[in-house]
Amino acid sequence: MRNKNATASGEEIMGGGKLLKPEKPDKVDNQHFNSIAGTIFGVMMAAAIIGAIAMQEKGISDSTIGIYAGVLMCIGIIFLFSLKVSNQWEKAVILRFGKFHGLRGPGVFWIIPIVDNIVNWIDQRVMVTPFAAEKTLTKDTVPVDVDAVLFWMVWDAEKASLEVADYRAAIAWAAQTALREIIGQMDLANILVGRSKMDADLQHIIDERTTPWGISVQSVEIRDVIIPQDLEDTMSRQAQAERERQARVILGESEKQIAASFSEASEAYIDNPTALHLRAMNMLFEGLKEKGALVIVPSSAVESMNLGGLTGMVSLAQNTIVEKGTSTK
């Protein structure tokens, strides 16, 4: 019966974090048949068949026909297995009697059938390897999922072929273990805001591990950091509370500045009650200009500014004007 911690997909659980199994690299075609050799082989086979038929019609002996066809077939087979073509970005690793003989390519080259064996075709272009670490604990014990991309290239085809069995899988595993190691050494806050430092540290660690294999790491980029949903909600509320606190602080500073301005204005009016009354009347006038406006004036202001007497005088003046107009008529 299978353990509950095992998964059907072959994932591994290590150190409280789930480490995804790297994708299996594409199978490398070590035979690498090329169209030139295939074409020459086909031409030789066709020449052997056509020549044998023509010679048979002319009554030439079967032994001669067999030798002719055999020679052409041997030449075609030699071209098929000896003539190789390497692409511009490839290096062919050749073993002779099981020992390293050399690198060939790019372009056309020859090998000795049976004696020489091409064990690997090394792609020296910049390669891209995505990798991830799931449910990995940070230094402050927060499980996070981190996705990253690794850019690397083979600078020494001999080491990449002879020093490690499968350099593609090896660099994928090295990148994942380095990522988990970095996550375990950093707090969540540093991971979220310090991605550039995390990228540099990852590149340094992975490059140290892969240099003996003839592989150079160009760069590492963190694509995404996923935190638990409940923690994300908590951080969102915390950020909102922080923004509200800053808004209240700004409002308090504004009130403080306004109070200071009023204090300076009161010093200008303290020895000049007439100016204070004029200012108050101007404020009252500005408030009554709007149609339908309602202004509430404190009783102390009415007494100190004699607004009741002023109102009575205004009413008396209006009544006098109305009476003069009536008598005139």
C-alpha positions as CSV (number, residue, x, y, z in Angstrom):
1,M,0.0,0.0,0.0
2,R,1.4,3.4,-0.9
3,N,2.3,6.0,1.6
4,K,-0.1,9.0,1.9
5,N,2.7,11.4,1.4
6,A,3.6,10.0,-2.0
7,T,1.9,11.5,-5.0
8,A,1.0,10.0,-8.3
9,S,2.9,12.6,-10.2
10,G,6.2,11.8,-8.6
11,E,6.5,15.0,-6.5
12,E,8.8,14.9,-3.4
13,I,8.1,16.4,0.0
14,M,11.2,17.7,1.7
15,G,11.8,19.9,4.7
16,G,8.2,21.1,5.1
17,G,8.1,22.2,1.4
18,K,6.9,20.6,-1.7
19,L,9.6,20.3,-4.4
20,L,8.3,19.8,-7.9
21,K,10.0,17.2,-10.0
22,P,11.6,18.9,-13.0
23,E,10.2,18.2,-16.4
24,K,11.9,15.4,-18.2
25,P,14.2,16.9,-20.9
26,D,13.6,16.2,-24.5
27,K,15.4,13.1,-25.7
28,V,18.6,13.9,-27.5
29,D,19.0,12.3,-30.9
30,N,22.6,10.9,-30.7
31,Q,22.4,9.3,-34.2
32,H,21.7,12.7,-35.8
33,F,21.2,11.4,-39.4
34,N,21.5,14.2,-41.9
35,S,19.8,14.7,-45.3
36,I,23.1,14.9,-47.2
37,A,24.2,11.4,-46.1
38,G,20.7,10.1,-46.6
39,T,20.6,11.5,-50.1
40,I,23.9,10.0,-51.1
41,F,22.9,6.7,-49.7
42,G,19.7,6.7,-51.6
43,V,21.5,7.7,-54.8
44,M,24.0,4.8,-54.4
45,M,21.2,2.3,-53.7
46,A,19.3,3.5,-56.8
47,A,22.5,3.3,-58.9
48,A,23.2,-0.2,-57.7
49,I,19.7,-1.4,-58.5
50,I,19.5,0.3,-61.9
51,G,23.0,-0.8,-62.8
52,A,22.3,-4.4,-61.8
53,I,19.2,-4.5,-63.9
54,A,21.0,-3.0,-66.9
55,M,23.9,-5.4,-66.5
56,Q,21.6,-8.3,-66.2
57,E,19.9,-7.4,-69.5
58,K,23.2,-7.3,-71.2
59,G,24.1,-10.8,-70.0
60,I,26.9,-9.9,-67.6
61,S,27.6,-12.6,-65.1
62,D,25.9,-12.6,-61.7
63,S,29.2,-12.4,-59.8
64,T,30.2,-9.2,-61.6
65,I,26.7,-7.7,-60.9
66,G,27.0,-8.7,-57.2
67,I,30.4,-7.1,-56.9
68,Y,29.2,-3.9,-58.6
69,A,26.0,-3.7,-56.4
70,G,28.0,-4.5,-53.3
71,V,30.6,-1.8,-53.9
72,L,27.9,0.8,-54.4
73,M,26.0,-0.3,-51.3
74,C,29.2,-0.2,-49.2
75,I,30.0,3.3,-50.5
76,G,26.4,4.4,-49.6
77,I,26.6,2.9,-46.1
78,I,30.0,4.5,-45.5
79,F,28.6,7.9,-46.4
80,L,25.5,7.2,-44.3
81,F,27.4,6.4,-41.1
82,S,30.6,8.5,-41.7
83,L,29.4,11.8,-43.0
84,K,27.9,14.0,-40.3
85,V,26.7,17.6,-40.3
86,S,26.5,19.7,-37.1
87,N,24.4,22.8,-36.8
88,Q,26.0,26.2,-36.1
89,W,25.0,26.0,-32.4
90,E,26.0,22.3,-31.8
91,K,29.1,20.4,-30.8
92,A,29.4,16.6,-31.3
93,V,31.2,14.7,-28.6
94,I,33.2,11.8,-30.1
95,L,34.5,8.7,-28.3
96,R,37.0,6.4,-30.0
97,F,37.1,2.9,-28.5
98,G,35.3,4.3,-25.5
99,K,37.7,7.1,-24.8
100,F,37.2,10.8,-25.4
101,H,38.6,11.7,-28.9
102,G,37.4,15.2,-29.5
103,L,34.7,17.7,-30.4
104,R,33.4,18.2,-33.9
105,G,31.3,20.9,-35.4
106,P,29.8,23.1,-36.5
107,G,29.6,22.0,-40.2
108,V,30.5,18.8,-42.1
109,F,32.9,16.3,-40.5
110,W,33.7,12.6,-40.8
111,I,33.9,9.7,-38.3
112,I,35.1,6.2,-38.6
113,P,32.1,3.8,-38.4
114,I,32.3,1.2,-35.5
115,V,35.5,2.8,-34.2
116,D,34.0,6.2,-33.4
117,N,30.9,6.9,-31.6
118,I,29.0,10.2,-31.1
119,V,27.7,10.0,-27.6
120,N,26.1,13.5,-27.4
121,W,25.2,16.6,-29.4
122,I,25.6,19.6,-27.1
123,D,23.4,22.6,-27.8
124,Q,25.5,25.7,-27.0
125,R,22.7,28.3,-27.3
126,V,21.2,30.0,-24.3
127,M,18.6,27.6,-22.8
128,V,15.6,28.5,-20.6
129,T,14.6,26.3,-17.7
130,P,11.5,27.1,-15.6
131,F,11.5,25.8,-12.1
132,A,9.4,26.2,-8.9
133,A,9.2,25.5,-5.2
134,E,5.8,24.9,-3.6
135,K,4.9,25.2,0.0
136,T,8.4,26.1,1.1
137,L,8.8,27.7,4.5
138,T,10.5,31.1,4.8
139,K,12.7,32.1,7.7
140,D,9.6,33.4,9.5
141,T,7.8,30.1,8.8
142,V,5.4,31.3,6.1
143,P,4.7,28.7,3.3
144,V,5.1,30.3,-0.1
145,D,5.1,29.2,-3.7
146,V,7.8,30.7,-5.9
147,D,8.1,30.4,-9.7
148,A,11.4,31.3,-11.4
149,V,13.1,31.1,-14.8
150,L,16.8,30.1,-15.3
151,F,18.8,31.3,-18.4
152,W,22.0,29.2,-18.9
153,M,24.3,27.9,-21.6
154,V,27.0,25.3,-22.1
155,W,30.4,26.8,-22.4
156,D,32.4,23.6,-22.3
157,A,30.8,20.7,-24.2
158,E,33.4,18.2,-23.1
159,K,32.6,18.7,-19.4
160,A,28.8,18.8,-20.0
161,S,29.0,15.4,-21.6
162,L,31.6,13.7,-19.5
163,E,31.2,15.1,-16.0
164,V,27.5,14.7,-15.5
165,A,25.1,12.0,-16.8
166,D,22.2,14.4,-17.8
167,Y,23.2,18.0,-17.6
168,R,19.7,19.3,-18.3
169,A,18.1,17.4,-15.5
170,A,21.1,18.2,-13.2
171,I,20.8,22.0,-13.7
172,A,17.0,21.8,-13.1
173,W,17.5,20.0,-9.8
174,A,20.3,22.4,-8.8
175,A,18.1,25.4,-9.5
176,Q,15.2,24.0,-7.4
177,T,17.3,23.1,-4.4
178,A,19.1,26.5,-4.5
179,L,15.7,28.2,-4.6
180,R,14.5,26.4,-1.6
181,E,17.7,27.2,0.2
182,I,17.4,30.9,-0.5
183,I,13.7,31.0,0.6
184,G,14.6,29.3,3.9
185,Q,17.1,32.1,4.6
186,M,14.9,35.1,3.9
187,D,11.8,36.6,5.6
188,L,8.6,36.9,3.6
189,A,8.9,40.7,3.5
190,N,12.4,40.5,2.0
191,I,11.2,38.0,-0.6
192,L,8.4,40.3,-1.7
193,V,10.5,43.5,-1.9
194,G,14.0,42.2,-2.5
195,R,13.6,40.1,-5.7
196,S,16.7,41.6,-7.4
197,K,18.9,40.5,-4.5
198,M,17.2,37.1,-4.5
199,D,17.9,36.8,-8.2
200,A,21.6,37.6,-7.8
201,D,22.0,35.2,-4.9
202,L,20.3,32.4,-6.8
203,Q,22.5,33.1,-9.9
204,H,25.6,32.9,-7.7
205,I,24.7,29.7,-6.0
206,I,23.6,27.9,-9.1
207,D,26.6,29.1,-11.1
208,E,28.9,27.7,-8.4
209,R,27.3,24.3,-8.7
210,T,27.2,24.1,-12.4
211,T,30.6,25.5,-13.4
212,P,32.3,22.1,-12.9
213,W,29.8,20.7,-15.5
214,G,30.9,23.3,-18.1
215,I,27.6,25.3,-17.7
216,S,27.4,29.0,-17.1
217,V,24.3,30.7,-15.6
218,Q,23.4,33.9,-17.5
219,S,20.6,35.1,-15.2
220,V,17.8,34.0,-12.8
221,E,14.4,35.8,-12.7
222,I,11.7,35.3,-10.1
223,R,8.4,35.2,-12.0
224,D,5.9,35.1,-9.1
225,V,5.6,34.7,-5.4
226,I,2.3,33.3,-4.1
227,I,1.4,33.5,-0.4
228,P,-1.6,31.8,1.4
229,Q,-4.9,33.5,0.8
230,D,-5.6,34.2,4.5
231,L,-2.2,35.8,4.9
232,E,-2.8,37.9,1.8
233,D,-6.2,39.1,3.2
234,T,-4.4,40.0,6.5
235,M,-1.7,41.9,4.7
236,S,-4.3,43.7,2.7
237,R,-6.2,44.8,5.8
238,Q,-2.9,45.8,7.4
239,A,-2.0,48.0,4.4
240,Q,-5.5,49.6,4.5
241,A,-5.1,50.3,8.2
242,E,-1.7,51.9,7.5
243,R,-3.2,54.1,4.8
244,E,-6.0,55.2,7.1
245,R,-3.4,56.0,9.8
246,Q,-1.4,58.1,7.4
247,A,-4.6,59.9,6.3
248,R,-5.4,60.7,10.0
249,V,-1.9,61.9,10.6
250,I,-2.1,64.2,7.6
251,L,-5.5,65.5,8.7
252,G,-4.1,66.2,12.2
253,E,-1.2,68.1,10.8
254,S,-3.6,70.1,8.6
255,E,-5.7,71.0,11.7
256,K,-2.6,72.0,13.5
257,Q,-1.5,74.3,10.7
258,I,-5.1,75.8,10.6
259,A,-5.1,76.4,14.3
260,A,-1.7,78.1,14.0
261,S,-3.1,80.4,11.3
262,F,-6.2,81.3,13.5
263,S,-3.9,82.0,16.4
264,E,-1.9,84.5,14.2
265,A,-5.1,86.1,13.0
266,S,-6.4,86.5,16.6
267,E,-3.3,88.4,17.5
268,A,-4.1,90.9,14.8
269,Y,-7.7,91.4,16.0
270,I,-7.1,91.3,19.8
271,D,-6.4,95.1,20.1
272,N,-8.7,96.2,17.3
273,P,-12.4,95.2,18.0
274,T,-13.7,97.3,15.1
275,A,-11.7,95.2,12.6
276,L,-12.9,92.1,14.3
277,H,-16.5,93.3,13.9
278,L,-16.0,94.2,10.3
279,R,-14.5,90.7,9.6
280,A,-17.4,89.0,11.4
281,M,-19.9,91.1,9.4
282,N,-18.1,90.3,6.2
283,M,-18.3,86.6,7.0
284,L,-22.0,86.9,7.8
285,F,-22.6,88.8,4.5
286,E,-20.8,86.1,2.6
287,G,-22.9,83.4,4.2
288,L,-26.2,85.2,3.5
289,K,-25.4,85.9,-0.2
290,E,-26.4,82.4,-1.2
291,K,-30.1,82.1,-1.9
292,G,-31.9,80.1,0.9
293,A,-28.8,80.1,3.1
294,L,-29.2,79.6,6.8
295,V,-26.6,81.1,9.1
296,I,-26.5,80.2,12.8
297,V,-24.8,82.9,14.9
298,P,-23.9,82.3,18.5
299,S,-25.6,84.6,21.1
300,S,-22.2,85.7,22.4
301,A,-21.4,87.1,18.9
302,V,-24.8,88.9,18.8
303,E,-24.0,90.6,22.1
304,S,-20.3,91.4,21.4
305,M,-20.9,92.6,17.9
306,N,-24.3,94.3,18.7
307,L,-25.8,92.4,15.8
308,G,-29.3,92.9,17.4
309,G,-29.0,96.7,17.3
310,L,-27.6,96.6,13.8
311,T,-30.5,94.5,12.7
312,G,-33.0,96.9,14.3
313,M,-31.4,99.8,12.6
314,V,-31.6,98.1,9.3
315,S,-35.3,97.3,9.8
316,L,-35.9,101.0,10.9
317,A,-34.2,102.3,7.8
318,Q,-36.2,100.0,5.6
319,N,-39.5,101.1,7.2
320,T,-38.5,104.8,6.8
321,I,-37.8,104.3,3.1
322,V,-41.2,102.6,2.6
323,E,-43.1,105.4,4.5
324,K,-41.3,108.1,2.4
325,G,-42.3,106.4,-0.7
326,T,-46.0,106.2,0.4
327,S,-46.1,109.9,1.3
328,T,-44.6,110.9,-2.0
329,K,-47.4,109.2,-3.8
